[in-house]
Amino acid sequence: MISLPSYLIISFCLFIAGLTVMIARKNIIAMLLGIELILNAAALNFAAYTRFINQNLDGHLMSLFIIVIAAAEAAVGLAIVIRFFQIKESIHIDDATELQS
Amino acid sequence: MFLNIMFLLAAGATIGGSFLTATSKNLMHACIYLLLTLFGVSGLYATLGADFLAATQLVVYAGGVVILMLFAIMLTGGVREFVNKFGIDKVASMGTVKTYSIAGFMVVIMSFVIMKILAPIFKSYAPGELPGFSTTVEKIGTLLITDHVLAFEISSILLLGALVGAAVISRPGRTR
């Protein structure tokens, strides 16, 4: 049961869910949730390949860097969202039509 | 056997949480389901033998990113129609079967992760010899400052830039 294809299937489901969230939702924060799901799918793939194919720990390092980058992305993205809400009074993605207000 | 059960629980939490994140209408509920998904991914890391990665996943995501998301949702009023439920005259119930089952999932997975981390301490060993460490922390730390030292430094600069950038962008009264 614990084999590489099962982990790849789980990672695929995570990726599809994240892509669905990013495409279908109109809320900027919900799109950030989708980005988190996609990054988790990539990190899970790295860890699974480290366990079953390659026994050294480079994949764990890559997953660690993915977690770091996801944290930084969430901080900056949410700062942009809050600033956008202060200007536009909305977090709908269709209201983001101009770069400078 | 135990590992199989843990794998099934973690996989169910991951897949179910991700699809509920994609389909739930309320943004706050979606964020809580994202938390369930991240707990499930942490359990999957533990079944893969990546104990440090599982602990980091719990600390960074469940402790940092999801709380940040919840703060942003509350600050921007994304669930404005939901807030009315928590009025003075209408006390919210302590939870339903769904919330308790989600909490049970998280408790099981987190206890498994903690047990996986603490396993070398409780392992019985012959007296007179030190217990052999089977964790990945030492190897990861060695790799982090030998082979991947450039990526390590670049990520530190990236984190500093993200910190300063987030503080500058979300500053309330910007003078132009």
Interface residues (C-beta under 8 A of the other chain):
Chain A: M1 I2 S6 Y7 I10 C13 L14 A17 G18 T20 V21 A24 N27 I29 A30 L32 L33 G34 E36 L37 N40 A43 L44 A47 A48 T50 R51 L57 D58 H60 L61 S63 L64 F65 I67 V68 I69 A70 A71 A72 E73 A74 A75 V76 L78 A79 I80 V81 I82 R83 F85 Q86 I91
Chain B: L3 N4 F7 L8 A11 T14 I15 S18 F19 T21 A22 L27 A30 C31 L34 T37 L38 V41 L44 Y45 T47 L48 G49 A50 F52 L53 T56 Q57 V60 Y61 G64 V65 L68 M69 F71 A72 I73 L75 T76 G78 T136 K139 I140 L143 L144 D147 H148 A151 S155 L158 L159 G161 A162 L163 G165 A166 A167 I169 S170 P172
